[in-house]
Amino acid sequence: MYQFPIGVMLESFRLPFREAVEKAASLGVSGLQIYMTQPGETYFQDLDGAKCKMLLDIIKSNGLKVSAICGDFGKGFGKLGLAHAGGTQEQKRTDGASGI
């Protein structure tokens, strides 16, 4: 079974993407968890193939891996009766847009 690296939440550093990745690398972690649901450098609606490649190049050049992509839009996750079967449209687009 694949051993996923434990990742830090990039957004917890409150730095631009590149600086946050560099900070994570300096702490010696092996993975990153990236939110894609809020407007910013990793917002799923703004990602295309070129931007995904650029972000992944930054991650790899710092010796890190993506351990998780967070696509929780707060629409019933974990709440019985509120969850949407098959996910929301936003979640489906996040799954397809990540490319990372």
Residue frames relative to the residue before (quaternion, step in Angstrom):
aa qw qx qy qz dx dy dz
M 1.0000 0.0000 0.0000 0.0000 0.00 0.00 0.00
Y 0.5102 -0.6591 0.4679 0.2938 3.56 -0.99 0.91
Q 0.2777 -0.7513 0.5786 0.1536 3.56 -0.92 0.93
F 0.2666 -0.7776 0.5511 0.1433 3.57 -0.30 1.25
P 0.4454 -0.6753 0.5055 0.3000 3.59 -0.96 0.78
I 0.4690 -0.6296 0.5273 0.3251 3.55 -1.10 0.66
G 0.1365 -0.8336 0.5339 0.0371 3.55 -0.78 1.01
V 0.3773 -0.6747 0.5816 0.2532 3.49 -1.26 0.51
M 0.4848 -0.6321 0.5156 0.3156 3.55 -1.19 0.58
L 0.4289 -0.7271 0.4735 0.2512 3.58 -0.50 1.15
E 0.6552 0.5480 -0.3155 0.4134 3.55 0.96 -0.88
S 0.5726 0.6065 -0.3866 0.3935 3.60 1.15 -0.44
F 0.6217 0.5405 -0.3478 0.4476 3.61 1.19 -0.38
R 0.2319 -0.8062 0.5072 0.1973 3.59 1.24 -0.46
L 0.4940 0.6030 -0.4374 0.4484 3.51 1.00 1.03
P 0.6176 -0.4933 0.4258 0.4404 3.58 -1.22 0.25
F 0.7209 -0.4918 0.2731 0.4047 3.57 -1.15 0.67
R 0.7020 0.4715 -0.2927 0.4464 3.60 0.62 -1.08
E 0.6780 0.4884 -0.2950 0.4634 3.59 0.88 -0.93
A 0.6347 0.5255 -0.3274 0.4625 3.59 1.03 -0.75
V 0.6388 0.5097 -0.3217 0.4782 3.59 0.99 -0.82
E 0.6616 0.5013 -0.3067 0.4659 3.58 0.90 -0.88
K 0.6303 0.5274 -0.3242 0.4685 3.59 1.04 -0.78
A 0.6439 0.5184 -0.3156 0.4660 3.57 0.94 -0.90
A 0.6567 0.5086 -0.3107 0.4622 3.58 0.92 -0.91
S 0.6608 0.5194 -0.3148 0.4411 3.60 0.96 -0.80
L 0.6502 0.5067 -0.3070 0.4757 3.59 1.24 -0.44
G 0.5051 -0.6958 0.3878 0.3322 3.57 1.30 -0.13
V 0.4111 0.6914 -0.4990 0.3224 3.60 1.15 0.39
S 0.4049 -0.7339 0.4903 0.2388 3.57 -1.20 0.36
G 0.8086 0.2221 -0.1030 0.5350 3.57 1.18 -0.40
L 0.2786 -0.7393 0.5938 0.1526 3.50 -1.38 0.34
Q 0.1831 -0.7126 0.6600 0.1521 3.51 -1.21 0.61
I 0.1163 -0.8277 0.5490 0.0017 3.55 -0.71 1.10
Y 0.3141 -0.7224 0.5874 0.1857 3.57 -0.87 0.99
M 0.1307 -0.8005 0.5824 0.0543 3.55 -1.00 0.88
T 0.5906 0.6409 -0.3265 0.3659 3.57 1.29 0.06
Q 0.6984 0.4200 -0.2640 0.5158 3.59 1.24 -0.13
P 0.5667 -0.5910 0.4338 0.3760 3.61 -0.97 0.73
G 0.4192 0.6537 -0.5333 0.3356 3.53 -0.91 1.00
E 0.8010 -0.3387 0.2125 0.4456 3.54 -1.28 -0.24
T 0.7701 0.3189 -0.1829 0.5214 3.61 1.12 -0.51
Y 0.3163 0.7668 -0.5019 0.2451 3.60 1.22 0.37
F 0.5234 -0.7008 0.3896 0.2882 3.55 -0.67 1.17
Q 0.6670 0.5161 -0.3238 0.4289 3.62 0.97 -0.71
D 0.7035 0.4552 -0.2608 0.4794 3.58 1.21 -0.42
L 0.5757 0.6123 -0.3744 0.3918 3.59 1.26 -0.07
D 0.0032 -0.7395 0.6730 0.0124 3.49 -1.11 0.83
G 0.7600 -0.3912 0.2480 0.4560 3.58 -1.24 0.05
A 0.6695 0.5062 -0.3023 0.4518 3.58 0.92 -0.89
K 0.6769 0.4785 -0.3040 0.4695 3.59 0.91 -0.85
C 0.6168 0.5326 -0.3471 0.4641 3.60 1.02 -0.73
K 0.6482 0.5119 -0.3135 0.4685 3.56 0.96 -0.86
M 0.6459 0.5206 -0.3237 0.4550 3.60 0.92 -0.85
L 0.6728 0.4901 -0.2990 0.4665 3.59 0.89 -0.93
L 0.6651 0.4991 -0.3010 0.4668 3.58 0.94 -0.86
D 0.6115 0.5399 -0.3469 0.4629 3.60 1.05 -0.69
I 0.6357 0.5135 -0.3255 0.4757 3.60 1.00 -0.81
I 0.6573 0.5132 -0.3069 0.4587 3.57 0.91 -0.91
K 0.7087 0.4661 -0.2649 0.4587 3.58 0.77 -1.04
S 0.6578 0.5191 -0.3246 0.4388 3.60 0.97 -0.78
N 0.6814 0.4256 -0.2805 0.5253 3.58 1.28 -0.24
G 0.5493 -0.6685 0.3646 0.3442 3.57 1.28 0.35
L 0.5540 0.6213 -0.3774 0.4058 3.57 1.20 0.48
K 0.2557 -0.7263 0.6143 0.1728 3.53 -1.39 0.24
V 0.4633 -0.6204 0.5401 0.3298 3.55 -1.28 0.36
S 0.1885 -0.7996 0.5621 0.0955 3.57 -0.63 1.11
A 0.8014 -0.0476 0.0288 0.5955 3.60 1.15 -0.48
I 0.1962 -0.7133 0.6575 0.1429 3.49 -1.28 0.59
C 0.2311 -0.7996 0.5454 0.0990 3.54 -0.62 1.13
G 0.0160 0.8157 -0.5748 0.0628 3.52 -0.65 1.16
D 0.2978 0.7666 -0.5124 0.2472 3.59 1.02 0.78
F 0.1653 -0.8094 0.5604 0.0591 3.55 -0.58 1.17
G 0.5094 -0.6895 0.4001 0.3240 3.59 1.27 0.24
K 0.5143 0.6491 -0.4093 0.3830 3.57 1.10 0.62
G 0.8441 -0.2111 0.0803 0.4863 3.54 0.55 1.15
F 0.3728 0.7340 -0.5015 0.2659 3.60 1.17 0.04
G 0.8472 0.1220 -0.1187 0.5033 3.56 -0.74 1.06
K 0.6389 0.4954 -0.3362 0.4830 3.62 1.23 0.12
L 0.4327 -0.7289 0.4734 0.2393 3.53 -0.41 1.27
G 0.8132 0.2421 -0.2003 0.4899 3.56 -0.86 0.97
L 0.7103 0.4348 -0.2682 0.4842 3.61 1.19 -0.27
A 0.5597 0.6178 -0.3920 0.3891 3.57 1.18 -0.46
H 0.3745 -0.7193 0.5442 0.2150 3.54 -1.10 0.74
A 0.4738 -0.6651 0.4942 0.2983 3.57 -0.82 0.94
G 0.8338 0.1541 -0.1388 0.5116 3.55 -0.77 1.04
G 0.5828 -0.6051 0.3730 0.3937 3.60 1.20 0.06
T 0.5544 -0.5924 0.4640 0.3556 3.53 -1.26 0.37
Q 0.6673 -0.4806 0.3689 0.4332 3.56 -1.26 0.24
E 0.6253 0.5365 -0.3422 0.4517 3.60 1.02 -0.77
Q 0.6601 0.5046 -0.3145 0.4591 3.58 0.92 -0.89
K 0.6446 0.5173 -0.3279 0.4576 3.58 0.97 -0.79
R 0.6614 0.4874 -0.3103 0.4782 3.60 0.99 -0.79
T 0.6053 0.5458 -0.3561 0.4571 3.60 1.06 -0.68
D 0.6439 0.5305 -0.3205 0.4487 3.58 0.91 -0.91
G 0.7321 0.4337 -0.2393 0.4676 3.56 0.93 -0.84
A 0.6948 0.5143 -0.2712 0.4234 3.58 1.13 -0.62
S 0.5362 0.6873 -0.4126 0.2644 3.57 1.06 -0.63
G 0.0361 -0.8451 0.5318 0.0413 3.59 0.74 -0.94
I 0.5895 0.5727 -0.3657 0.4368 3.58 1.25 0.06
